[in-house]
């Protein structure tokens, strides 16, 4: 198949004595053309939003050697994308290599630059997914503003991310996740976050450095260190999205009003009923 300078080519061979088959597929056709060519149930799952005409995509897939009816169960290949929006995430450029063996899909290498402008940054990782049980596991390192992937998050996760404003460099994260596509409550994450010169709920932070974990809908930062010009906060913060609660067990030498703003508007409003005329050291275990 040819479209201008782009093409899709397929080669295959079968040994008729034992029906062992091999195939190779290469394509540089634009993504919006492929969405028209592949089966409709696949295209709906892979549907990309507002694919630009200039978006580039290339991939190559090898199958077999395997019996003719099982070639699709043993595939290896790579995919390259540039200047395309996928499920609301802008991909400046990206490369992935993968392998399919029976029901197990392995993303062996992911290397991409996502986001636009100040949100742009690198994402690297790998992962596995069981096509029969829909269980998945992945590890990744990111150097981009999390607002660049906000379309992929749940409503509560997006609410937290929208409260972040990175003024200069995007944060660095190392993450490991596991879960089940059919049951979001089984999602678990652990990793490390590091960011500088940003604000949360309008309160500026010079440095944020913490281990992080998500389990049973609760996002926990511990051990956590948040640094401002006048002091720092050290300890634990746990955000329970399902029950709308924040647990804090920490020591702070920061401006109490700014700490209250980070926790939430009601906490800041309560603290504004007090007047602080000098440095404050607060050790607190709080459930809000």
C-alpha positions as CSV (number, residue, x, y, z in Angstrom):
1,X,0.0,0.0,0.0
2,X,1.4,3.4,-1.0
3,X,0.3,6.9,-0.1
4,X,2.7,9.5,-1.5
5,X,6.1,8.7,-0.1
6,X,4.6,6.6,2.7
7,X,3.9,2.9,2.4
8,X,2.9,-0.3,4.2
9,X,4.4,-3.6,3.0
10,X,3.9,-7.2,4.2
11,X,6.0,-10.2,3.4
12,X,5.4,-13.7,4.6
13,X,6.5,-17.3,4.1
14,X,5.1,-20.7,5.0
15,X,6.7,-24.2,4.9
16,X,3.8,-26.3,3.5
17,X,5.2,-29.5,5.0
18,X,4.7,-28.3,8.6
19,X,2.8,-25.0,8.1
20,X,5.4,-23.1,10.1
21,X,5.0,-19.4,9.1
22,X,6.9,-16.2,9.4
23,X,5.8,-12.7,8.5
24,X,7.1,-9.1,8.5
25,X,5.1,-5.9,8.4
26,X,6.5,-2.4,7.9
27,X,4.5,0.8,7.8
28,X,5.1,4.5,7.5
29,X,1.5,5.4,6.7
30,X,0.0,8.3,8.7
31,X,-1.9,7.2,11.9
32,X,-5.2,8.5,10.7
33,X,-4.9,6.2,7.7
34,X,-4.2,3.2,9.9
35,X,-7.3,3.9,12.0
36,X,-9.4,3.5,8.9
37,X,-7.6,0.2,7.8
38,X,-7.6,-1.8,11.0
39,X,-10.7,-3.5,12.4
40,X,-13.2,-1.1,14.0
41,X,-13.0,-2.6,17.5
42,X,-9.3,-2.0,17.5
43,X,-9.5,1.5,16.1
44,X,-12.0,2.5,18.8
45,X,-9.6,1.4,21.6
46,X,-6.7,3.1,19.9
47,X,-8.7,6.2,18.9
48,X,-6.4,9.2,18.9
49,X,-7.9,12.7,19.5
50,X,-7.4,15.3,16.8
51,X,-4.5,13.6,15.0
52,X,-2.6,16.3,13.1
53,X,-2.1,15.8,9.4
54,X,1.7,16.3,10.0
55,X,1.9,13.6,12.6
56,X,4.4,10.8,11.8
57,X,4.2,7.2,12.7
58,X,6.3,4.2,11.7
59,X,6.3,0.6,12.9
60,X,7.8,-2.8,12.1
61,X,6.5,-6.2,13.3
62,X,7.9,-9.6,13.0
63,X,5.9,-12.8,13.6
64,X,6.9,-16.4,14.0
65,X,8.3,-18.8,13.1
66,X,5.1,-20.5,14.4
67,X,2.2,-22.6,13.1
68,X,0.1,-20.5,10.7
69,X,-2.8,-20.1,13.2
70,X,-0.5,-18.9,16.0
71,X,1.7,-16.4,14.3
72,X,-0.2,-13.5,15.9
73,X,0.6,-15.0,19.3
74,X,4.3,-14.5,18.9
75,X,5.2,-11.0,17.7
76,X,8.2,-8.6,18.1
77,X,8.4,-5.1,16.9
78,X,8.9,-1.4,17.4
79,X,6.8,1.8,17.0
80,X,8.0,5.4,16.4
81,X,5.8,8.4,16.8
82,X,6.3,12.2,16.3
83,X,4.0,15.3,16.5
84,X,0.8,13.5,17.5
85,X,-1.7,13.7,20.3
86,X,-2.7,10.3,21.9
87,X,-5.6,10.3,24.3
88,X,-5.0,14.0,25.1
89,X,-1.3,13.6,25.6
90,X,1.0,15.4,23.1
91,X,3.9,13.2,21.9
92,X,6.7,15.3,20.5
93,X,8.6,12.2,19.7
94,X,8.6,8.6,21.0
95,X,10.0,5.2,20.4
96,X,8.9,1.8,21.9
97,X,9.9,-1.8,21.3
98,X,7.6,-4.6,22.3
99,X,7.0,-8.3,22.3
100,X,3.8,-10.4,22.4
101,X,4.0,-14.0,23.6
102,X,0.6,-15.6,23.9
103,X,-1.4,-13.5,26.3
104,X,1.6,-11.6,27.7
105,X,2.5,-8.2,26.1
106,X,5.9,-6.7,27.1
107,X,6.9,-3.1,26.5
108,X,10.6,-3.7,26.5
109,X,11.7,0.0,26.0
110,X,9.8,3.3,26.0
111,X,11.7,6.5,25.3
112,X,9.6,9.6,24.6
113,X,9.4,13.4,24.9
114,X,5.8,14.5,25.8
115,X,4.0,17.7,26.5
116,X,4.3,21.2,25.1
117,X,6.3,24.3,26.1
118,X,7.3,24.4,29.8
119,X,5.4,21.2,30.5
120,X,7.6,19.2,28.1
121,X,10.0,16.5,29.3
122,X,11.3,13.0,28.9
123,X,9.6,9.7,29.8
124,X,11.5,6.4,29.9
125,X,10.2,3.0,31.0
126,X,9.1,-0.5,30.4
127,X,6.2,-2.7,31.4
128,X,4.1,-5.9,31.0
129,X,0.4,-6.5,30.5
130,X,-1.6,-9.8,30.5
131,X,-4.2,-9.6,27.7
132,X,-6.3,-12.3,29.3
133,X,-6.5,-11.0,32.9
134,X,-5.8,-7.3,32.1
135,X,-3.2,-7.1,34.9
136,X,-0.3,-4.8,34.3
137,X,3.0,-3.7,35.8
138,X,5.3,-0.9,34.7
139,X,8.3,1.2,35.8
140,X,9.2,4.6,34.6
141,X,11.4,7.7,35.0
142,X,9.9,11.0,34.1
143,X,11.2,14.6,33.8
144,X,8.0,16.3,32.7
145,X,5.3,18.4,34.3
146,X,2.5,16.0,35.4
147,X,0.0,18.4,33.9
148,X,1.1,17.1,30.5
149,X,-0.6,13.7,31.2
150,X,-3.6,15.0,33.1
151,X,-6.0,13.6,30.6
152,X,-5.0,10.1,31.7
153,X,-5.7,10.6,35.4
154,X,-8.7,10.1,37.5
155,X,-10.8,13.1,38.6
156,X,-9.2,13.1,42.1
157,X,-5.7,12.7,40.8
158,X,-6.2,15.5,38.3
159,X,-7.5,17.8,41.0
160,X,-4.2,17.4,42.9
161,X,-2.1,17.8,39.8
162,X,-3.9,21.0,38.7
163,X,-2.9,22.5,42.1
164,X,0.8,22.2,41.0
165,X,2.5,25.1,39.2
166,X,6.1,24.4,38.1
167,X,7.7,27.8,37.4
168,X,11.0,26.5,36.0
169,X,12.3,22.9,35.8
170,X,9.7,20.1,35.8
171,X,9.9,17.5,38.6
172,X,11.8,14.2,38.4
173,X,10.0,11.0,39.3
174,X,10.8,7.3,39.5
175,X,7.7,5.2,39.6
176,X,6.7,1.5,39.8
177,X,3.0,0.7,39.2
178,X,0.8,-2.4,39.2
179,X,-2.9,-2.8,38.7
180,X,-5.8,-4.2,36.7
181,X,-7.5,-2.3,33.9
182,X,-10.8,-3.8,34.9
183,X,-10.6,-2.7,38.6
184,X,-9.1,0.7,39.3
185,X,-9.1,0.0,43.1
186,X,-6.3,-2.5,42.6
187,X,-3.9,0.2,41.3
188,X,-0.7,0.6,43.4
189,X,2.3,2.8,42.9
190,X,5.5,3.4,44.7
191,X,8.4,5.7,43.8
192,X,10.3,8.9,44.5
193,X,9.5,12.5,43.6
194,X,11.8,15.5,43.5
195,X,10.9,19.0,42.4
196,X,12.2,22.6,42.8
197,X,10.8,26.1,42.5
198,X,7.0,25.3,42.2
199,X,3.8,26.1,44.1
200,X,1.0,23.9,45.4
201,X,-2.4,25.6,46.1
202,X,-0.6,28.9,45.7
203,X,2.0,28.2,48.3
204,X,5.6,28.3,46.9
205,X,8.1,25.6,47.6
206,X,11.9,25.8,47.0
207,X,12.4,22.0,47.2
208,X,10.1,18.9,47.5
209,X,11.8,15.5,48.1
210,X,9.8,12.5,49.0
211,X,9.1,8.8,48.6
212,X,5.5,8.3,47.4
213,X,3.0,5.5,47.3
214,X,-0.6,4.9,46.2
215,X,-2.6,2.1,47.6
216,X,-6.4,1.7,48.2
217,X,-7.0,5.2,46.9
218,X,-4.6,6.8,49.4
219,X,-1.6,8.8,48.2
220,X,1.2,8.9,50.8
221,X,4.3,11.0,50.9
222,X,6.8,9.6,53.5
223,X,9.5,10.3,54.4
224,X,8.8,13.8,53.0
225,X,10.8,17.0,53.1
226,X,9.4,20.3,51.8
227,X,11.6,23.4,51.9
228,X,10.6,27.1,51.9
229,X,12.8,30.2,52.4
230,X,11.8,30.5,56.1
231,X,11.9,26.8,57.0
232,X,10.9,23.2,56.1
233,X,8.3,20.5,56.7
234,X,9.4,17.0,57.4
235,X,7.2,13.9,58.1
236,X,4.2,12.2,56.5
237,X,1.3,13.4,54.4
238,X,-1.4,11.0,53.3
239,X,-4.3,12.0,51.0
240,X,-7.4,9.7,51.1
241,X,-9.3,10.6,47.9
242,X,-12.3,8.3,48.5
243,X,-13.0,9.8,52.0
244,X,-11.9,13.4,51.3
245,X,-9.3,13.3,54.1
246,X,-5.7,14.4,54.6
247,X,-3.6,13.0,57.4
248,X,-0.4,14.9,58.5
249,X,2.2,13.7,61.0
250,X,5.0,16.2,60.6
251,X,7.3,18.9,62.1
252,X,7.3,22.3,60.5
253,X,9.4,25.5,60.8
254,X,7.6,27.1,57.9
255,X,5.0,29.9,57.9
256,X,1.9,28.2,59.4
257,X,-0.4,30.0,57.0
258,X,1.4,28.6,54.0
259,X,1.4,25.1,55.5
260,X,-2.4,25.5,56.0
261,X,-2.8,26.5,52.4
262,X,-1.0,23.4,51.2
263,X,-3.2,21.2,53.4
264,X,-6.4,22.9,52.2
265,X,-8.4,26.1,52.2
266,X,-10.4,25.2,55.4
267,X,-7.2,24.6,57.3
268,X,-5.7,27.9,56.2
269,X,-8.9,29.7,57.1
270,X,-8.8,28.3,60.6
271,X,-5.1,29.2,61.1
272,X,-5.9,32.8,59.9
273,X,-7.8,33.2,63.2
274,X,-4.4,33.2,64.9
275,X,-1.6,35.8,64.6
276,X,2.1,34.8,64.4
277,X,4.6,37.5,65.0
278,X,7.8,35.4,64.7
279,X,9.2,32.0,63.8
280,X,7.1,29.1,64.7
281,X,8.0,25.4,65.2
282,X,4.9,23.1,65.0
283,X,4.9,19.4,65.6
284,X,1.5,18.0,64.7
285,X,-0.5,14.8,64.0
286,X,-3.6,15.9,62.3
287,X,-6.6,14.4,60.4
288,X,-8.5,17.0,58.3
